[in-house]
Amino acid sequence: MGSWVALNIRGAAASLERQAAAHAELAMPARGELGSPRRVASAGFYRFMGALIALCGIVLT
């Protein structure tokens, strides 16, 4: 999974970014907050974490 996100195969990182934004947008009214949702993480962050997970998997192998 890490390499899938790190290499952004079929827009995996952008998809994770959109999913996190949609989740935050739905969770805000449920918590009673009326402001705009905070940005959780960017696609670059997901790519970095994916590369880190992939490298850790290679080291363990």
N, C-alpha and C positions, 0 to 999 in steps of 0.2 A: 504494500500500500504506500509506503514512504516514497519509493521511486516513482510511483504513479503520480503522486502529487508534486514531487520535486521536479519532474520533467514536464509537468503540466499537460499530461496526455489527455486530449479531448477537453481541455479547459477545467481540469479537476480543481485547481487552486481557486479559479474564479467562481466555480460552482460552490465551493465551500464558503467563500466570502459572501456570496448572495444568500446562501442558506443561513448563515449566522446572522446576517442583517434582517432577514425575514423573521427569524426566531426572536430576535431582540424586539422587533416591531410588534410582534404578537404578545410578547411577555410584558411589555410596558403597561398597557391598560389593565392586565390581570393583576399587576402589583399595585395599581392605583396611581401610577406615575403618568402625568399628562404631558410631559415634555417630549422632545424628540429623542429617539433612541441613540445610545452611545454606539460608536463604531467599535466593534469587538476586535477584529483583526483584519489585516489587509491580505490580499492574495500573495504578496511577497513574504509575509510572515508564514503563511501556510506552506509556501515553497521551501523556505528555510527549515521549517520543522520537518517537512517530508525528506529533505536531504539529510538532516541529522538522523532521522529514524532509519533511513536506508544505509547510512554509514555505520550506525550501530549494529545493524543486522549483518553487514559484511564483516565487521570486527568479530562478532560472536560466531560467525561461520568459520 
